[in-house]
Every structure is written in C-alpha cells, then in structure tokens.
Amino acid sequence: MIELRGIRKSFAGVEILRGIDLSIGAGEIVALIGRSGCGKTTLLRCINFLEDYDAGEIKLDGEVLWYRADGTGGRRRCPEKDLARQRQRMGIVFQQFNLFPHMTALENVCLGPRFGQKLAADAAELRARELLSRVGLADRLNSYPAHLSGGQQQRVAIARALAMKPQVLLLDEITSALDPELVAEVEDVIRALTQEGIAMVLVTHAMSFAREIAHRIAYLADGQIAEIGPPQEVLDRPRDKGLREFLRRIR
Amino acid sequence: MTASDLWVLAQAAAISLLMALAAIAFGTLLAVALTPLAFAPWALGRAIYRLYIFVVRGMPVLLLALLVFYALASFWGRISPYAAGIVVLTLYLAALIAEVFRGGVLAIPRPLWDCAKSLGLPRLSILRRVVSPLVARYALPPYLNVCVMAVKASSVLSIISVWELTLASREIIERTLDVYRVLAVAALFYFIMCFAIDRLGRNLESRLAARGFAGERL
C-alpha cells in the first residue's frame, strides 16, 4: 500500500538516508529500530512530508505523493492544497504529544476533521467524542492539555491522528517521553488498534512492544535498512553484525 | 493651583487616554496587516516590512510627529492636530506591535507547526485556528507593555499642538508658576492611566490562563 523507493536525504551535506526501499502492505505494522541518529525519525517524517527528501519516490495506493515530475526530468513540490489532501491520509503521533495548548481535548481532536476535511461541526464532534472514549478519555473531553497527564495527552494525540480516518498511522517514539507507569496505557491503545487493520509504521526503542505488535522489524544503520524481517528473525537470529551489537547493548 | 485647574487637567488626561486608545486600536489593525509581510514568501514583502520597522522605530517619536504633521498639512492644507496625532501614534505603535506579533509567531514551537501541517489543515485554517490564538497568548505581556508606552508617548503630541495632559500642564504652570504641584498631578494622572491598562491586561491574562493558556509545558 505504501511504497518507498530510493529515499535519500541530506542535512547540511551529511547524508542521513542513503536510499531506503520499503513496502508496507495494508494493515501491516512495521517497526523501525536502530541507534539514535540513524535516521529512523527522519524517515518517518519524510513519509508524510514534514521533511522533504532529495531523491526517491513515495507512493500510497499507487499514487505518487508530495512531488510531481516537472516534464524536464526534474520534480516539483505539489501545490499546498494537494499536500494537505495527501497528508490527511496519514496520521502521525509525536514523542512530545504536541497537543494545541489553547484547545480542549475535544477541540484538538475535532480540528482535523472540521477544518481539514471540512466536516460539519456536529459530525466532527461526534467522531471526536467516539475516538476519545475509545482511548479511555470520555470523561476528559473538555480538559486542556495542561490539565492532563502525559499518558492522557498522548492518548488524545492518538485520537487526533485517528480522527482523519487515516490509512496509515506513523508513531514516532510515542512512549519515550512518558513516565514508566504511563507507558502501558498508551501501549494498550495501540494494541487495541492492531485489531482494526490500520497500517502502522513505528519508530521505537521498546523492543518487547515491537516484538509483540509488529509484523516486521526493520533495522536502520548508516541511512540504510541493514536488516528487515519478522520479529523472531530480526530480534532472535540477527544476521547483521551491527544489529547484534545494538541488541546486546540495549538488553 | 485651584480645583478648576485640577478639573482642566482631568479633561486633558481624558484626551491623552482617548488619543492613545484610538492609536492602539488602529495600530493593532495595521500591525495585523504588517506582521504577515515579515513572513512573506516573496523578498519584496519582507523588505517592505523591514524598511517600515527600520524607519519608524529608528526615528524619535517627536520627529515623526513633526514630519507627519507637516507632511499631512502640506498635502491637505489645514488639518486637525488631533487627527494628525492619531496618525502619528498609529504609525509608531504599529511598528512596535508588529514586532511584538512577529516575536509571538517565532515563539510557536516547531512541533506545533508540524502537527498543524500533518492534520492537512489549509493555510488559512492554520492561521486562524492555531497561529493567531497562540500568538495572542505569547504576545499579550509585551503587547500590554506597548499599550502603556502609548499613553506616555501621547505626551509628545503637544509639539503639534494637541491639547493633552502635558500641554495643559504647561499652560497651567505658565499661568500659576506652581511647577511641582502641577507636574505631580500630571504624573499621577499618567500613572493612574498606565496602572489601569496594566490591571486590565493582567485580568485578561489570568482569564486566558484559566482556559489552558498558561501553565502547561510544551
């Protein structure tokens, strides 16, 4: 469903991604692991074009995203309108929650459907209420982010990403900023989502969680996918030397 | 200084306040139009913004007052010093407030921009639903600062014969030679006006805080 081909990206002359190829099927869950600085977050941000990339192509259901051929062999960014429309097909959840601080939980979740997808106010609100109760926050609809715990904020952020009814959910280390006792409540929400067949790409350091929910795990090193496969293979019988070293160190 | 002098000063203070409030209102509107220029994708827009700030902020208000007054007068013939005074203060405050707003935009954490973009919001919605409310909240304290300055800056308008608190004080001093008492009363009036604006602002701040506007970590 999503296809990445030859994604390359440099920051200030340093090549962070050196040709990433990855296909993700409908409903498939892929975990990206690797040392910090290996480019996994950058890759995730490239997928929904929060980061532009220097070369390569990203397709969703066969449609080429973000760039268009300009007819002379080069490429041009799609117009803002198309970017916005394409982004609505993906949801992203960040490490630091990033809720809009001036809006209640309900307003945060309504924002995308209401003004991105132009849903009527009551329809957007209905959807938001439903999602917030699904993540266990039916009683905090009118709370501002400042008055929610980290785990609650992150669950609102997940509901906000889901409110666009995305085909893919991108999760960027969503439990790393949480106190240990709050990690479980966020993981539970994601675990429940795996039953619904939504595709996910998650960047994570939580290996046991990745092992549990991911269909495949991709190990990134030096801007490339050094190893990819089912969790039992990648985590239990790693072939790549760097990966063996990495796994030994985080255990 | 008699009771009637005091009454005269009170009236002059009201005029100072009205001039300042009118200029704050118009200056804020002009700043709302100016600030987007600072972030315009075209270099010309940014250049116009910088030039405006550079010229207006780089010039003493006194000079600006004379310049605008004589320029307007040579254009339209006789003009009301009060109208000219509001124009002067408006131009001056717009530069200060636009910079305050620009600071507010820069204070929006990058992740919140990312979030707004990732939701696929059109630009206008991002501006209305996310950027404007956040800027309002970040900019409120320095904005109030400018409002207080506006009241004091209105004293400069006495140079173009706007009859306001400073000019009225001088008239009474010339007549009564009661320098210190008159000036003390004038200072008290300025203080009361500034204090009132400050109170009003803090009131607004705490009301916004109750709506999630403060106290959270980003």
HADDOCK unambig.tbl for C-alpha pairs under 7 A between the chains (distance, minus, plus):
assign (segid A and resid 50 and name CA) (segid B and resid 114 and name CA) 6.45 0.50 0.50
assign (segid A and resid 81 and name CA) (segid B and resid 122 and name CA) 6.91 0.50 0.50
assign (segid A and resid 84 and name CA) (segid B and resid 120 and name CA) 3.95 0.50 0.50
assign (segid A and resid 84 and name CA) (segid B and resid 121 and name CA) 6.16 0.50 0.50
assign (segid A and resid 84 and name CA) (segid B and resid 122 and name CA) 6.48 0.50 0.50
assign (segid A and resid 85 and name CA) (segid B and resid 120 and name CA) 5.99 0.50 0.50
assign (segid A and resid 87 and name CA) (segid B and resid 118 and name CA) 5.79 0.50 0.50
assign (segid A and resid 87 and name CA) (segid B and resid 119 and name CA) 6.62 0.50 0.50
assign (segid A and resid 87 and name CA) (segid B and resid 120 and name CA) 5.20 0.50 0.50
assign (segid A and resid 88 and name CA) (segid B and resid 119 and name CA) 5.90 0.50 0.50
assign (segid A and resid 88 and name CA) (segid B and resid 120 and name CA) 5.06 0.50 0.50
assign (segid A and resid 91 and name CA) (segid B and resid 118 and name CA) 7.00 0.50 0.50
assign (segid A and resid 92 and name CA) (segid B and resid 118 and name CA) 6.91 0.50 0.50
assign (segid A and resid 98 and name CA) (segid B and resid 111 and name CA) 6.36 0.50 0.50
assign (segid A and resid 98 and name CA) (segid B and resid 112 and name CA) 5.92 0.50 0.50
assign (segid A and resid 100 and name CA) (segid B and resid 112 and name CA) 6.97 0.50 0.50
assign (segid A and resid 101 and name CA) (segid B and resid 212 and name CA) 6.29 0.50 0.50
assign (segid A and resid 101 and name CA) (segid B and resid 213 and name CA) 6.61 0.50 0.50
assign (segid A and resid 102 and name CA) (segid B and resid 212 and name CA) 5.51 0.50 0.50
assign (segid A and resid 102 and name CA) (segid B and resid 213 and name CA) 5.50 0.50 0.50
assign (segid A and resid 112 and name CA) (segid B and resid 119 and name CA) 5.29 0.50 0.50
assign (segid A and resid 112 and name CA) (segid B and resid 120 and name CA) 6.99 0.50 0.50
assign (segid A and resid 112 and name CA) (segid B and resid 121 and name CA) 6.54 0.50 0.50
assign (segid A and resid 115 and name CA) (segid B and resid 121 and name CA) 6.17 0.50 0.50
assign (segid A and resid 115 and name CA) (segid B and resid 125 and name CA) 6.53 0.50 0.50
assign (segid A and resid 116 and name CA) (segid B and resid 119 and name CA) 6.70 0.50 0.50
assign (segid A and resid 116 and name CA) (segid B and resid 120 and name CA) 5.42 0.50 0.50
assign (segid A and resid 116 and name CA) (segid B and resid 121 and name CA) 4.38 0.50 0.50
assign (segid A and resid 116 and name CA) (segid B and resid 122 and name CA) 6.45 0.50 0.50
assign (segid A and resid 144 and name CA) (segid B and resid 212 and name CA) 5.33 0.50 0.50
assign (segid A and resid 146 and name CA) (segid B and resid 212 and name CA) 6.22 0.50 0.50
assign (segid A and resid 146 and name CA) (segid B and resid 215 and name CA) 6.45 0.50 0.50
assign (segid A and resid 146 and name CA) (segid B and resid 216 and name CA) 4.28 0.50 0.50
